[in-house]
Amino acid sequence: STATSVGGQYFRNDQNTSFLGGMGFPGTGIETVSGTAQQVTATQQQVLNTTLGAFAQEKFTWRDRVYLTAALRVDNNSAFGEDLKWVTYPKFDASWVVSDESFWPWKDLLPSFRLRGAYGESGRAPNTFAALRTFSPVQGPGGTNAVSPGSIGNPDLKPERGKELELGFEAAFRDRVSLDFTYFNKKTEDVIINQPVAPSSGFPGNRPVNLGRVDNHGMELLATVKAFQSPNWDWDVSASIATNKDEIKDLGGLPNVIVTFGQNNAVGGPIGGFYSKVVATADRDTAGRATNVMCASSTGAAVACAQAPLLLIGTPTPKTSGSVSNTMTIFKNLRLYALVDFKRGHRIFNATELLRCTGAVGVPFCDVNYNPRNYPVQYVAETAGNALAQSLADQYVQDASFAKLREISATYTLPKRLIPGTSSASFTLAARELHTWTDYRGIDPEVSSAGTGIATSQEQAIMPPLTRIIATLNVRF
C-alpha cells in the first residue's frame, strides 16, 4: 500500500511594542503620563516575520512489516538574505518488523522486534533583521534629520541546517519487558557566527555569516517492565536513560583563544562551555588565608596565575539524563504514580556564592571569609578580592548533577452514579517538586538565569522550582 500527503504552512508573526512612561505626579487627580514631573522617552518597535512552507510525503508499506517513507519540505522566511529564496529539507525513514518473518527463531522469547532508521534535515531561521542593512535615526547638524550606519547585514544569509541520522530498535520480551533504543548523530552546518566588520565599511559591530559547525551524538533507551499483573493489581515500572555530547567543529576562522572567564565557544569544546583559570596550588598563612597562589597551565604544570590560560572546566549541557517511574493500579479504579528523574555531567555558575564570598556586594557574607581553615586552600584563594575580574573563579562553576522526586500522584476513577449523565470521571491529587538530592551548593541545580551574550547557565537572584500540590477533576460527558 501507499499513502500520499501534501500540505502547506503559512506563519505570520507581527509584534508591536510601545512604551510610554513617567514618574512623579505633582498633584492630586493627575493620572496621565504627560502630567508626570519626570517623563521617560517613548519608544516604539515593530517586528514582522513570515514563513511560507510546503511539503510532500510518500509512505510505502509492504506486507505490514516493511515501511518506507520519503518526504521533502521547502521553506522561505522573511529573515533570509535577499539572494536566498527557497531552502529544501529532505527526510527518509525505514522500519522492518523482523519478528513477523517466517525465519524469526525467537517467537516465544521475543515476539516483537522492529529495526528502524531515519535521516532528516531541518533548519533554524536567522534573527528577523539579521540579513538587513539598517540605519539608526540621529540628529544632524543644525537640528536636521539624519541617519547613521547601524548594521551592515548580509544578503547571502541562510538558515542554520541540521542533518541527523537515527538508528534503533523496538523489542518486547514475552509481553513483560519492552525496550526502545535510539542512537542519534547530528551535524549542524551553516551555524550563524557574528564576524567583526572592517572599519573601512563604515558600519560598526559584527556581521552575521554562515560559518560554523556543531556536532552532537548520543543515545536514548527506554525500558518498561510489567513487574506484577493480576486481576486486582497491576504494577508497571519504566526507566529511561539518555546521553548527549556536543562539540564545536568550526567557527569560520574566528579567534579560538579564550580571554575572559565564563561561557565561551571554542573549536573542540562544547557549546557555551565554562572557561576559567584553575587554582593548582597555594599555601596558608598563620590566619589560614591563601598565599603563593599558583594556577594550572595547559600542560598541567603550576604557573603564576597572571600568565595562566583559561581552561575548559565543564559544560552547561547534561551529559546523562534519565528517569524511573512506577505506576500501580489497584482494583482497576485507583492508580498510584511516582516519578524520579536525574541529570548528570554538567555545571552551573553559582554567581550568588561568588558575590557573597568575594565581597563584590560589600562586606563578604560567607563562613569561609571568617573560618578559612575549615575549607580547601584552593577555595580560600578565590574568596579574597574580585576573583571574577581576574578570571579566577573555577570554584564557583559547580557540579549541577541532581536527582529529583518529581511527582507523586493518586488518581481515583469515580463511580458513574456520583455524577449522573457522565461517561467517566476521575479525581487526581498530585504533589510535584518534592525533594532534590544534589551536592550543588546553590539554591537549586535547575535554576538558570540567562545572562548577556552566551551566558545561559548561572544562578543569581532567581526563584527555585516550588513544591506544588494540585487537585484535578476530569469529567467526560
N, C-alpha and C positions, 0 to 999 in steps of 0.2 A: 504494500500500500504506500501511497504517497500523500503528503499534505502540504499545501502551499499557503504561505502567509505573506501578505504585503501590507504596508501601512506607512503613515507619515506622522510627523510631530511638528508642532509649531509652539514655541515658547516666547513670550514677551514679558520682560521684567522692567517695569517703569517705576523708579523710585524718585520721589520728590521730597526734598528735605528743606525746611525753612526754619530759621532760628531768629528770634527777636527777644531781647532781654534787657532788663534794667534792675537797679537796686535802690531801695530807699524811697518810700512815699513821703513827701514833705508835709502832707496834711491829711486830715480825716476825709474820707469819701473819695479819694483819688484811687482809681483802680486800673488805669490804663498804663501800658508800657511807656507811652510818650510822656506820661506825667511823673515818671520817676526822676529822682535827683541825679542819678548816675546811670546813663544809658550805655548799653553794650552794642557794639557794631553788629548790624544784622548780616546774616549770611543766607544764601540760597543755593541749592545744588540739585541737579537732575542727572540721574544715571539711567540710561536706556540700553538694554541688552536684548537681542533677539537671537533665537536659534531655530533653524529650519532643518529638518532631517527626514529621510525616507529610508525604508528598509524592505528587503525581500528575503524570504526564507523557504527552503525546501527540505522536508523531512521524509526520509525513506525508511520503511520498515520491511524486514524480510522474515517471514515465519514467526513473528512475535518474539524474536530472540536477537536479531541484529538490527541496530538502529544507527542511521547516519543522518547528520544534519549539516547543511551548508547555508550560510547566511551572509548578507552584505548590507552594510549601512553606510549612508553618505550624509555628511553634516556640513552646514555652513553657519558661521557665527559672526555677529557684527564686530566682535573683538579681533577677528583675524586681520592680518595685514591686507591692504587693498589689492596686492598682487596675488593673493590666495583666495580661491573661490570655493572649492569643494574638497573635503577630506573623506577618504574611503576607509572603512574598517571591516575586514573580513572576520568570519567566525566558522569554525569546523568542530564538530564533536562526533564521537562514535562510541557505542557500547555494545557489548556482546554478553548475553546470558549464557554462559558456558554450561551451567548446570542443566540446561534444557536439552543439551545434545545427547545423543544416544551413547556416545563413548564415555560420558562422565562417570567415573568409577566410584564416587563417594556420595551417592544419592541419599543414603541414610544419615551419614555423619554431616554432610554439607549439602543440604537440599537446595540451597540457593546461593549462586555465586555469579557475580557480574563484573566484568572488566570494563573500564571506561577511560576515555582520554578526550581532551579538548584543547583547542588552540583558539585564541581570540585576541583582538586588538581593540583598544579604546583610547579616547583622547580627553584631555583636560584643556579647556579654552583659556587663553590669556586673560589677564585683568581687562576690564571693559575698555579703558582708554590707553592700554599699553602700546598699541600699534600706531596711535595717532600722534602727529606733531602738534603740540599745543603751545599756546602763548598765554601769559598772565597779564591782566589789566594793571596799568600803573599810571601815575600822574606825570605827564611830560613837562617840559619847560614852559613856564608861564601859565601853569594850571591847565595845559592842554591834555586831551585824552590820548593815551598811548598804550602800547603793549611791550612786554619784554619776553625773551625766549623762556619757555617752560620746559617741555620735554621734546627731545628730538624725534622720538617714535621710531618705528621700524615697519615699513610697508611689506616686508617679507616674513613677518612674524607668523609662526604656525602654532598649533596646539601641541602640548606635550603628548607623546604617543607611548602607550603601554602595550607590550606584547607578552602574553602569558601562555605558558604551557602547563596543563594539569594532567596528571596520570593517577589512577586509583582503582579501587575495587570495593564492592559491597558483598558481604557474606553473612549467611545465617547458619548457625550450628545447632542442629536438632531442635529448631524453633525455640531455643532457650537463650542463645547468645547471638547478637548481631554486631557486625563490625562495618565501619565506613572509614576508609583510608584514602587520603588525597596527598599527593606531592605536587608542589607548585614551584615554578621558576618563572620569574617576571623580569623583564628588562624595560625600563622606561627611558626612551630616547627623546631627543629634541627638548630636553629639560631647559626651561627658560632661565637664563643667567643674566644678571644685571652687569653689563660690561661698561667700564668707565668710558666717557665720551671725551674725545680730544678737544682741548680748549679752542683750537682753531675753528671748530664747527660753529662756535657762537652759542652753543647750548650747554647748560650746566648738568652735573649729575651723571646718571647712568642711562644706558640704552638696553632694553630687553632683547636678548638674542637667543636663538635655539642652539645651545652649545653642549649642554650637559648630558650625562647618562648615569642612571642609578640601577643597580641590580638588587633583587632580593629573592630569597628562596626559603622554603621551609616545608613543613608537613602538618597535616591535621588528622587526628584519629579520634573517632567516636565509638564507644562500646556501650551496648545496652544489654543487661542481663536480667532475665526473669528469675530472681532469686527464689521466689516461692509462689506457688499458684494452687489455689483450692477454691471450692465453690463460694466460700465466705471471706477469703483473704488473699489478696494479691500483693506482691512486693517486687517492684522493679528498681533496678539500680542503673544509672547512666554515668559514664565518666568520659571526659574528653581531655585531650592534650594537644597543644599546637606549638610549633617552633617557627621562628622567623629570624632571618639575618639580612640586613640591608647594607649595601656598600656603594659608595660613590666611586664611579669608574672614570669620570671625565668631568672637568669643569671648564672646558673650552680654552685651556691655556691660562686661566686666571691664576694669580699667585697662590701657591699652596702652603705658604708659611703662616702659621697661626701666631698672631702677635698680641691678642687680648684674651683674658680669661672669659670663659662662658661657653655657650653653644656656638660651634662653628662648623663649616663644611670644608672638608679636605679630601683629596683623592686618596682612596684606601681606607677611609674612615666611614662611620655611619652617618646618616642624615642628622644634623643638629647634634653631633657628638660633643661631649663635655671635654674641654681642654683646660689645663691648669698646670702651673708649676707644682711640683710634688716635693714636700719636705722629706729628705732622706735621713739626715742625722742632725742631732742637736744635743747640747749639754745643758745642765741645770746649774743655776747659781744657788747661793745659800738660801734664797727665798723660794726656790722651786721654779723660778722663771727660766725660759729658754734662752740660751746663749749659743754663739758659734753655730748658727743655723746654716745648714748646707742642703742643697736641693739636688734631685736626681737629674742626670743628663740622659740623652737618648741612648747611651751605651750602658746605663746603669750606674756609672761612677758618680760620686758626690762632687758637686762643683758649687761655687758661690752662686747664691740664688739670683743675683743681678745678671749673671751670664747664662742661667739655666733656661732651656727651652720649655715651651708649653707642651705637655704630653697628653695623649688621649687617655682619659680615666674612666670613660663609660658612655653608654648610650641611653637616650631617653625612651627608647622603644623596648618593651619587654621581649626577651629572647625566648621565653617559655611561658605559656599560659594554659589554663585548664580549669576543669570544674568536676565536682561529684554531686549528684543529686539522688535522692531517694523518694520514691512515691509508693505509698501504701494505700490500698483500697480495702475497706472493712465493711462487710455486709452490703457491698455494692452501692452504698449511699454516703459513705464517709471517706474522703480522700485526704491523706496527710502528705505533706510535701516539705522537703528541706533541701537547700542548695548551699554548697560551699564552693567558692572559686578562688583562684590564685593567679598571680603573675610574678615572674622572677627574672633576674638578669638585667635590670635597668636601674637608672639612678634619677634622682631629683635634686635640684639645687635648693637647699634649705636656707633661703635668704633671710628668713626671720631669725634664725640662730646666728647667722653672720652679723646681722645688725645689732643684735643684743650683746654678743660676746666680744665684738671688736670695739665697742663703744662708738660705733658710727652714728648712733642716735643720741649721743650724750654720754652719760655715765654707764659703764658696762654693767649688765644685769645677770651674768651667768656665774654659776658656782665656781667654774674654772678660773675666773678672774680673782677669786679670793682664796681658793684652795687648790693651787696648781699642782701640788704634789699628788693629788688624787687622780690625775689624768695623764695619758701618754704625753711625752715631751713633744712629739710631732704636732699634737693638737694644741698644746700650750703655745707653740711657736706661732700659731696663726690667730691668737686671740689678742695680740697687742697691736695697736695702730690699725691703719686701713689696709687690711690684707687684700681686699678686692683691688685696690689701686695698684698693688704690687703683683697682681695676677697670682697670688699665693693663697688659694682658698680651696684646695682639694679636699680638706677635711669637712667642708660644708656641702660637697656634692656627695650625697649619701645614698646607700643602698635602699631602694624603694620596694624591694620584694615584700609580698604580703600574701596572706590568705584571709578570706572573709567569710563569716557566716552571713550569707547574703539574704536569705529568706527562709522563713518557716511559715507554713500556712495550713489551714484546715478548711475543707470545703464539704458542706453537707447538702445533699440533694433533698429538697423539701418534698413531703408528700403532696400530691396534686390537690388533695381536699383542703389544704390550708389556704390556697389561693384559687378559688373557683374560676374556671374559664381559661386556665393556662395549660400549655402542653408540657412545660417543665419549669422548674425554679430551683435555684441554689443560693446558698449563703456562704460567703468566704470571709474568713478572718485571717489576715496576714500581717506579719511583722518583718520589716526589712532593715538592712544595715545594722545587724545586732552586735557583732563583735569582730575585731580585727587582730590578727596575730602578725606582728612585724617587729623588726629591730630598728625601723626608721625612727629618728628622734624628734621629728616634727609632729604637727597636729594629726595628719593623715597622709599616707603614701599616695592616695588617689587625687589629692587636691593639686591643682595646677593653674597658676595664673599666667596667662600668655603675656610675656613682656614685649619689648620692642624688638624689631628685626626678626631673628630666628629663635629668640629665647622663648621656648614654648613649654618648658617643664621646670617650674620653680614654684616654691611655696612662699607667699608673702601676703599677709592681710587678706586671707580668703577663708570662707566658711567651709568646714569639712562636711561630708555627707551626714545627714541627720538620721537618727533612728526614727522609723515611721511605723505606725500601726494603722492598717487600712481595713475597713469593713465594706464588703460589696454584696449587693443583692442583684442577682441576674434572673430575669423573668422572661419567658418566651411564650407568646400567645399563638 
